[in-house]
Amino acid sequence: MVWQILQQGGVPVGLSPKPLQILYGHTDEIVSVTVSTELDMAVSGSRDGTVIIHTIRRGQYMRSLRPPCESSLPVTILNLAVSWEGHLIIHTSIESKSTLKDKNALHLYSVNGKHLCSENLKEQVTDLCVSGEYLVLGSVQGFLSIRDLYSLALCSSPIAMRVPVHCISVTKEGSHALVGLEDGKLIIVGVGKPAEMRSGQITRKLWGSSKRLTQISSGETEYNTQDQK
């Protein structure tokens, strides 16, 4: 279902009493959704292994996608993200097996539904979001990573949070990643300029401080975000 957010003076005040659209098409539980009001896209992913795209305003069916997978086992669409250009990033997982090389994978599609590339992952992604030309991911294994949107390749070594990542968001300016951890802590990571990300020079910041840190806080203790060499 697609709901309209009611606003007063530019401030959200609630939801409309009835959904704007009720969309159909999946044959199993829906576990991931994302929308782009600018591109008029409502995207849903399901345990049936498909991604379905509708328009928001009219609820019109656009297309269905089934990401490639070498295994014949059921695939679940766990996470979705849409870029400002309409590129669709899909995270798939074969939840019944833990030894397959393509158990977790990322897939990139164009706005027209063309499959552009895929990348197998060694980690279980918990959340992902797009910021400009970059994809930011968090994992159960406690890593925060930044990948190039168009190739899905890593831009720098993942940052160790040491605690499973629950959710992530990037500020409107693209200057900081807000990382929610499983232990209830919020870590703010300054991602720097694109040139810095390519060279792996990522600045870590805690609670918005402008001071550069080599350590971040977990409760009352501090730990290194990357192993010392």
Secondary structure, DSSP 8 states (H G I E B T S, - for coil): -B--EEEETTEEEEE-SS-SB-----SS-EEEEEEETTTTEEEEEETTS-EEEE-TTT--EEEEE----SS-S--EEEEEEE-TT--EEEEEE-TT-SS-TTSEEEEEE-TTS-EEEEEEESS-EEEEEEETTEEEEEETTSEEEEEETTT--BSS--EE-SS-EEEEEE-TTSSEEEEEETTS-EEEEE---HHHHHTT--EEESTT--S-BSEEEETTEEEESS---
